[in-house]
Amino acid sequence: MIGCCFLQAGGIGAAMDSAGVFFVPVCTALGFTRAELSTYLTAYFIGTTLAMPFVGKYLTKLNLRLIMSICAVLVAGAIALMGTYTQVWQWQLSGLVLGLAGSCIFILPAASMICNWFSKKRGIAYGVVTSFSGIGAAVFAPLLNYYISAFGWRIAYGIAGLICIACILPWTLFVFRLRPEDMGMKPYGYEETSEDSGSVQRHGISFARAWKSVSFIALFVFGGVVAAYHGINPHLPGFAQSIGYSAATGALLISAISIGSIADRLLMGVLNDRWGVQKTTLLQLVVVSMGLLGFMSLIIFRIPISSAQYVILVAALFFGVHDSLMSVSIPLLIRQIFGSKDYTAIHANIRVGVGLFGAGAPVAVGYLYDTTGGFVGAFAGLIAVSILGALLIVIAYIGRRLLTFDPV
């Protein structure tokens, strides 16, 4: 579990969630528009879309540590090389590598290992592990912003790559095991009579049946539309500067979002175990919308900077809740609706929806800013995403009533 925490901190936290601190200095130095630079995130989503079906099929059959170690080197290299680039296509190439290799590091493995290693308290376990992506971003975003100011963005990219490899490679080489049985152990909370133990732990619905269901389609689209939230993440430091804040405050905004994400993952992990994942996910969508409304209020009501600093930070805390929708809620929704039988394959293919629907979000946000000079349209569109997401969750659970688990 500790290794999965470092995986999230060094992978998602350093590699992805801290990327926004580079947008303004890179665009300023090389003359790119934000929409142009955002296309590397589109390439990332394309990479995950291409990789996920294969990762879901083969991850449990191949040497997990070898595959993850190779991919960790590729991810770190793709980040470090950004410090040498001068053309947009080069960032796009790195984005594609991040999507292909990252699928084997910070998307499926942690969720699959937690599902296998925990018979009880899965929600809390997911919450604790995935909170470290927020911790990583909260720590590394201001740190990388400092390195950008002190040494320039090119050297800072190299440092980000080193952070990534240092956090991930020791665990992938020497520690990780996909299942407790590989070490002669039992899952946490294992009981012979437990509903989640023994052969029942593999109880559920086959992928061949799952993908034809209403619930699968609803979660497939849900994963895609909530990926749009991540489309605005790298633009938020630029948003802060567009309304008068400094680059340091823009980096602080990422930290505030990360703190909101950490608090949410820990709290929502507990609520998932107590209230159920459906109610908890709907609550998260409401909180995210409140954060977006807070951002919009700064622009619409033209609140002076001296009075707005608390509004923007509280809005960022609330918006940070969106991060656990992908990393905590979706895995738990899949587990509850479809069971554990073909969990990895089902999860991988639902994540294809993230790539298909989410690929255009970063570019769309950048385009809206480049053409309108502001972010109101993007924030309003993401509130609509929250409403659609809530409707899709309801549909997924209605469809669940039509499903029966396969015989053990």
N, C-alpha and C positions, 0 to 999 in steps of 0.2 A: 504493500500500500504506500509506503514511503517513496519507493521508486516511481510509482505512478504520479505522486505529487510533484516530484522533480521533472517528470515527463511533461506535465502540464505547464509548470512554471517556465521551463526552458524551451518548450516547444511552442505552445500557443501564446504564453505570456511574452517571451522575448522575441519570437519569430513573427507572430501575427498581430497580437493586440497592441504592441508598441510601435507598429509600422507608421502610425499617423504622425509621429514626431519628425519623420523624414520628409513628409510631403511638401511643406512650404519651402524648406531650404533647397531641396532638389529642384522643384519647379522654378524657384527664383534663380538658381545658378545656371540651369540649362535651358530655361525659357519654355518649359512644357506647360500646357494647361493641366488643371487638376483632372479633367476627364481623361486626358491622354495618359497620365501616369497611373490613373486608376485601372487602366486596362490590364495591368499586371495582376490585379486581384481577380479580374474576370478570367484570366488565364489560370489562376489558382483554382477557381471553381470548375473550370473545364477539366483540369487535371484530376480533381477529385471525382468528377463525373465519370471519366474514363477508367479510373483506377478501382472505384468501389466494387463493381461486380466481381472483379478478379480477387480483390482483397478479401471480400466476404466469402468467396469460394475456397481460397487456398490458404488463408491466414492460419487456420486451425490444422492444416495438413503439412506445412513446411516448418523449417527450423525458425521459430519465432525470434530468437535472439539474434541470429545471423541476419535475417531480413531487416529487423529493426535497426541493427547497428549500421548496415550499409545505407539504409535510408536516412539515418541520423547524419551521417557524413554528407550525403547529398543535400539535405536541408540546410545544414550549416554552411556548406560551400555556396549554395545558391544565394544565401543572405550575404555572406562576406563579399562575393563577387559583385554585388550591386555597387560597392564602393569604387569599382573600376569602370562603371558604365557611362556612356555618353548618349546612347540612343534608346528610345522607348522600347524597341523590339527586344533589347537585351533584358530589360525588366520583365517583359512578357515571358521570355524564355525562363527566367528564374521563377516567375509565378507558376508556370506550368510544372517545373520540377518540384516546387513546394507542394503543389496539389497532388502530384503523382506519388512522391516519396512521403509526404506528410500523412497521406491516407494510412500508411503503415506505421505511423508513429503516434500522432496526437489526436486521431479521430476514433478508430475502432479498437485498438489493443487495450486501452485502459478500461473502456466500457465492457469489453468481453472478459477481461481478467476479473473485474469486480463482480460481474454476473456469476462467474465460476467460483470465485473465492468466498462469496458471501451468500449463505442461505437466509440469513436474517439481517436486518438493518441495512439493506442495500441502499435505501434512500439516503441515509446518513453517510454511508461510505462514498456514494457518488458525490454528495455535497462536499465532503471534506477534500476528496481528491481533486475534483474540478475547481474548487475554490483556489487552488494554487495557480491556475492560469491567471486569475485576478490578482493574486499576490505577486506573481511574476511581473505582470504589467504595471502594478502599482509601484514596484521597486525599480523595474528596468526602464520604464518610460522617462521618468525624471533623470535617471542616471544617463541614459543615452542622449537625452536633450543636453545634459551637461557636457558630454563628450563631443556633441555636435558643436556647441559653443566654444569649447576649448581647443578641439583638434580638427574640426570640420566634419561634414557628413560622410565623407569617403572613409576616413579612419573609423568613424563610429559604426559604420556597417560591418567592418571587420571585427570590431569588438562584439557586436551583436552575434555574429557567427560563432565566435569563441565562447560566448556565454551559452549559446544553444548546445554546442557539442559537449561542454563541460558538465552541463546539467543532465544530459541524456545518455551519453555513451557508456559511462561506467555501469549503469543499471542494465542497459540492453546487452552488454557483453557478459556480465557476470551474475545477474540476479534474477531477471524475469523468468517466470514459468506461466504458461497459459492456464494450467489447472492445478489445484492442490494435489490431485492424484499423481501428478508427475514427480512429486516429492514425497509420496507416501502419506499425505495428509488429507484431512477432511475440510470442507468449507466451514467458515465461521458460522456458528449457530446450528451446525449439523445435528440432527436427531433422527434416529431410525424411523420414528413415527411422524416426523415433521412432514408437513404438506409440501415443503420445498426441498426435501432431501432425497438421497438415494436415487432410484430410477425416476422418481417423480420430478427430480431437478431437470431432467431432459424432457419433461412433459410439455406439450404445446401443439402448435400447428405447423405443418411442414411449409416450407417456402412455396412449394408448388401450389398449395391451397391458398396460402396467405395473400399472394400477389393478385389474386383474382377478386379479393374481397373489397367491400366498400370501405372498411376500416383502413386497409392498406393504402388505397387511393387517397383517402382523407389525410392520413399521416404523411404520405408522399408529398402532397401539395402543401401541407402544414410546414414540413421541414423546409420546403423551398421558399415559402413566403416569409417565414420568420428569419431566413437568411438575409433578407433585405435589411434587417437591422444592422448587420455587420457591414453593409455597404456604406453606412454613414460614419462608422467608427474612425476610419483614417482621416476623415474630413473634419472631425470635431476640433482638433487643434486649430485648423484653418478657420472654422466657424468662430472660435473664441477671438482670434486675431481680427476677423472681419467686423466684429462689433467693438473693437478697441482694446482688447487684452493683449498682453505680451506673449511671446513664444513660450516662456516659462509657465505662464498661466494655462496655455494650451496643453502643455504636458501635464500640468496639475489636473486638468480636466480628465485626461485619460486615467490618472491615478484615482480620481473620485469615482469614475465609472467602474474601475476595478474594485474599489472598496465596496461599492454597491453590489457588485457581482459576488464578492466574497461573502458578504453578509447574507445575500439571498441564497447562495448555495448551501450555506450552513443551516439557515432557518428553514428553507424549503425542503432540504433533505429530511428534517424532522417532521415537517408538515406533510410531506409525501407519505411517510410511514404512518402518520396519525389520521390525516384527513382523506388520503387517497390522492393519486397523481392528477386525476381530472380536475378536482376543485382547486388544487394548488396551481396547476398550469393556468387556469382561468384567472386566478388572482394575480399571477405574474403578468399576464397581458394587461390587466387594469393598471398595475403599478408602472409598467413601461409607458403606457399612454400618458400617465400623469407626468412622467419625466419629459416626454416630447412636448406636452402642452407648456411645461415650464420653459423649455428652450424657445418655443414660439412666442411666449409672452414677452421675452426680452426684446424681440424684434418688433412685434406688433405694437406694443405699448411704449417702445423706445425708452426703456428704463435706463436711467443714467448708470454708468459703470460703478460709481461710488455706492449705489444702492442695490446693484444687481449681483454683486459677488456671491452673496449667500443663495440667491435664486438659482444661479447657474450651477453652483456646486450641489445643491439639493436636487435639482433636476438631473444632474449627472449621476448622482447616487441612485435615483429612481430608475433612470434609463439603464443603468448597469445591470438591472435584473434580467434584461433580455439575454444576457450571455448564457445563463444556465438553461434557457429553453432548449438550446441545441445540445448541451453537454450532459444535462441531468434529466430534463423532462422527457425528451424524445426517447432515450434508452429505457426509461421507466415505463413510458406509455407503451412501447413495443413489448416489453417484458410482460406487462399486465394484460394486454390485449391478445398477444400471440403466444405467450409462454416462452419456454427456454429451448424447445426442441431445435429450431433452426434460427436461433436468435441472431447469430453473427451474420448469416446470409440475409435475413430480413432487414436488419439494421443497415447493412451495407447498401442494399438496393433502395431503401428509403432515403439514404444519404445522397443517392443519385439525384433525387428531387432537389436537394440543396444546390447542387451544381447547375441543374437545368434552369431553375427559377431564380437562383441567387447570383448567377454569373454577371448579369447586367446591372445589378444594384449599385456597385461602386462607381461605374461609369455614368449611370443615370444621375446619381447625386452630383458628381463632378460637372456633368453637362448642365444640370439645372443651375448650379452656381455660376458656371461660365456664361450662361445666356441671360440669367436674371439678376446676377450679382448678389444673390442671397440664398437662404436655406429654408424659407417658409414652405415652399412647395414640397421639399423633401420631407420635412417634419409632418406635414399634413398627410402625405402619402403613407408614411409609416403608421400613423394613427389608424388609417384605413386597413393596413395590414393587421393591426391588433384585432380589429373587429372581425375580419375574415378569419384570422387564426382561431378566435373563440368559436366561431361557427363550425369550423372544420373539426375541432375537438369534440364538439357535441355530436357531429355526424359520425366520427370514429367510434364513439361509445354506443351510439344507436346501432351501428353495424356490428359491434361486438356481440350483441344479443343473438345474431344469426350464426355465430361461430361455435363450433364444438371442438374440443381438443382431440387430437388423434389418440387412439389406444396406445398405452405404454408398451 
